Amino acid sequence: MLIFDDVMEPGVELVLKRGRLVPDYLDIKEIKRMNLEDHVDPTALQSETAYVYDQNLYLTDIQGNIAFIDCYLCRVSPTKPLRLSHPEYRKAGSKDRDAGHFGLSLGQHPSIAMEQDRTMNRYGVWRIFERYWAELLDSDLSVHLIGVFADGDGGTYSPFWCIREEIDDEVSEYVFTNDDMQ
């Protein structure tokens, strides 16, 4: 399956590896199944590892950075107890960046966090889409996201993300620029 062929040159080819569709250029050397009791350091993820939480997949590249996600969203509320019980997510982030969850209120694991530009995470396109996906879920629609994170400056930061959303069989693809210029 070729995805992002309209937004990336070349597109991303998804192939079956260890029972999951993943980009052909990423390897899976280990699979770690997670539950809410698991606490992982988002700044020290194992390389070439598939972290699986419920139906959600977080795949790391050779440096241990999240490079691909495949997530089925569901509403979780309240999120404050999750954040308080998983303080390790705060290890990601720096002066100008937040430890951004990929939808903590949308059913993602509370330890999995990526560095996001503070503006994008709090006020920008990321926050707008999180609210939009939450509204869709509240309307009983299904939301499935696939994300490919571009190579960045190391760590858990990526300069842009390609997001493929599938909402009740309708597919759209976007590029989110991870800076305040979005």
Secondary structure, DSSP 8 states (H G I E B T S, - for coil): -EESTTTSSS-EEEEEETTEEEETT----EEEEE-TT----TTS--TTEEEEETTEEEEE-TTS-EEEEEEE-------HHHHHH-GGGGGS-BTTEEEEES-GGGT--TT-EEEEEHHHHHTSHHHHHHHHHHHHHHTT--EEEEEEE---SSTTB-SEEEEEEEETTEEEEEEEESSTT-
